[in-house]
Amino acid sequence: MNEEIPTGSPAKVAVEDVSKTFRARHDLVQALDHVSLQVREGEFVCLVGPSGCGKTTLLNIIAGLDTPDSGRVLADGKPVTGAGSDRLVMFQEPALFPWLDVRSNVLFGLNLKPNLGKAERLEVAQYYLQLVGLEKFLHANVHELSGGMKQRLALARALAPNPRVLLMDEPFGSLDALTRDQLYGDLQSIWAQRRRTVVFVTHNAREAACLGDRVVLFSPRPGRIQEQFEIRLARPRDINSVELASHATEITRALKRHLKPELREVAE
């Protein structure tokens, strides 16, 4: 399925007819089947679908951590041939460096930017730690942080090098409901201030409706784009609001329509 980008709004990320197959132990598994998608500058796009539908595979291809069998990905009009600092990934697990304190974790990526002096790097790290509410924990050890604080730190570390595209792979999936709700508000606030282009993978329709400008629905494997939903709700959004629930219900119903009969029975 191809998507038209409005005139005057060039694609920040363009996925062009991408397919990907993996070799399993006894067979070949097709993860993606001719996927085309365009993401605009400053847009927050959520990829939703059942487990194994290729969402994370597509995210890794956009990041340059994997390569498609056919098709290509463009970032700012240039072919993606590998990982780059313009596209950073935030994973489900924080993947922090336990031997570094909070500020040093954020500084790690900044130290790779030779155009920044030491004072500038410290200033940038301070800014992003303040943005995620960790300015009082500069010298805390990672093991002293709660799960939500670790994800805030991972977000600060991902944002600090000023990536053009932030790729998020179910970053809140392992957190409790209360912490997730708090982070939904935090992420929306940060996005509103910084307006980064975000591609966010989730299997949760309500989470997608809460965070996304647009929700892209994938079919079960092999992953194909089946439907897309524009979410035109004012921000910040409350994940428990009635208006948001109606969007989430629409997405969930569409997901069930595209499930194979045996999977539909399990979902119901």
N, C-alpha and C positions, 0 to 999 in steps of 0.2 A: 504494500500500500504506500503510495507516494503522497507527500503533503506539500501543498503550495505555501510558500512564505510570502506575506504581503509585500507589495512594492514599497521600497524604502526601508525595509527591515531585513537586512541581510542575515543569513544563517551564521551563527557563531560556531555551531557544530552541524555538519551535514553527514548523515549516514546514507550511503548510496548503494542500494541493492546488495547488502551484506548477507552472506551465508557462511555458516561454520559447522563443521562436523568433527566429532571427537572419536577416537578409536577406543572402545571399551574392551573388556577382556575377551569377549567372544563375538563382538559385533561392532558396527559403526553406529554412533548416536548423533543425529542431526540436531544441533542446538538452535540454530537460526536459519530461517528459510527466506531469502530475498527480502530483507528488512530495509526500508528506507524511512528516514526520519530527519527532520530539521528542527534545530533548537535556536531560538532567537537570542540576541544579546540581552542579558539581564532577565531571561525567563527562568522560571522554576518549573521544571518538568518532572513528573513522577511516572516511573515505569511500574506497572502493576500486572500481576499474573500469578498463576499457581507455581508452586515449587518446580524447578526443573524446566521452566519455559524459556530460558535463555537470557533473562534480564541481566544477571551478573556477567554473563559472557559478553553481552553487548557493552556493558559498562567497562569491562576490561579491555575490549577492543578500542573503545573511545580513548581510554587512558593510554593506549599503546603498550599494555602489558600482554596482549595477545594479538594475533593477526587473523584476519578473515581468510577463508578459502577463496572467496570471490567477493567482488565489490570493494569499496574503500570508504574511509572516513576522512573528512576534511575538517580542520580546525582553523578558523579565520581564513578559509579558502586554500589552506596548504594541506597536502596529504599527511596523515598521521603515520609515521614510520617507526615510532618507538615512544617510550615514556618521555615526558617533558615537564618542566616546571610550570608551564602554562595550564596544565591539566593535573590536578592533584586529587588523590582518592582518600576518602575517609571510610574505613571499614567498620564492620559490626563490632569488632573488638578494638579497643583504643590503640593497641600496638605502641605503647609509650616505652621510653627507655627507662627502666627501673633504677639505673645507676645515676641518672640525672635528676635534678630537682625540677620543679614546675617551670620556672623561667628558662632553665637550660634546655628543656624539651622544646620550647617554642623557638629558642635561639638556634637550635640545631639546623633547621632548614634555612634560616637567615644567614648562617655562617657560610652557606654556599653561594651567596650573592656578593661577588667581589666589589660591586659598586656601592655597597653600604659600609660605612665606617662603624667602628665599635659603638660609638655613642648613638648613631642612628639605629643600629640593630637593637640596642637596649630600649630605645624609645618606642620602636615598633612592637617589640615583645610586650612592653608595658601597656601599650594601647590595646592590643588584642586580648591580653589577660583581663584588662578592665572591661572590655566589651563582653566577655563571657562570664564576668563576675568572679574572677579568681585573683584580683589584684592584691588581696590580703594573704595569698598563699604562695607568694613568689618563691620562697625557699623551702616549701614543704616537699617531702619525699612522695613519690608516686603512690607508695603503699599506704600512705596516710589519707588518701583521697577516697571518697565514696565513688560508686559506679557512675553516677551522674556527673560528678566533678571530673572524673577521668575523661568522659566524653566531651565535656566542655573544653578541657585541655587539648584533646585531640582536634577539636574544631578550631581552637585558637592556633594550633600548630599548622593546620591545613590552610588557614586564611592568611597567616602572617607573610608568607612569601609572595602574596598578591597574585594568586593564580587567576587566569582568565576564566577557567571553568572548574567548578568544584563538583566532584563525582562522589556520591554518597551511597554506600551499599548497606542498606538496612542498619544504620548506625545506632538505632534505639531499640533494636529487637530484643536485646538481652536485659533491658531495664524494667523495673517495676512500673505499674501504670501511673502512679503519682509523679515519679521522676520523668517519665515520658511526657506527661502533660506539661510539666514545667519547661522541658526542653523544646517542645513545640512552640511555646511562646517565645522562648529565647531565640530560637532559630529564625522565626519570622521577624523578630525585632532586628536581629543582625542583618538579615537579608535586606530588609527595608532600608537600612542605613548604608549598606555597601553595594547592593544591587549586583551581586555576582551571578553569573550564569550557573545554574545548578541542575544536575541530572541526579535524581534520587530514586533508588530502587527500593520497593517495598511489596509485600503481599497483602498489606492492610488497606482496604478501600477507604476507611475513615481517615487514616493517617494521610493518604494521598490527597483526599479532598481538603484536609486541613492545611496542607503545606503547598500544594501545587497550583500554579496558574493553569496548567494543563495536565491531564491524566491520560497516559497512553496505555491501552489495555492489550496485553499479549495473550495469544492462544496457548494452550498446552503444547508441549514439544511435538514437532519442531516449532520454535517461536516465530510467530507472525504477528504483525500489528493488526488487530481486529477492529478496534474502535478508539476514538479519542474524545475527551470531554473537556470543555472549557469550564473552569471554576471561577465564576465572576462574583465572588463574595468579598466584602470589605475585609481588610486586615487591621488589627490582628484577629484571627479566627479562633473561636472556642470549639475544640473538638467535640464537645458535648452539646452544641447548639442544635436546635431543630432544623435550621436551614442547612447546616452542614450535613446532618444525618440524611436529608433527602437526596443530596448528591451522592453520598456514600451508598445509599440503597440502590440508586440507579446504576452505579458502577458495579455493585455486587450482583445485581440481576443480570447485567450484561455479561459478567464473568461466567455466571452459571449457564447462560445460553450457549457459550462457546466451549464449555467443558464437554468432554466425551461422556457418553451416557453412564459408564461405570464410575467416573469421577464425580458426575453430577449427583449421583445417589449419595456418595460420601459427604459432599458439601452440604446437602440438605439434611 
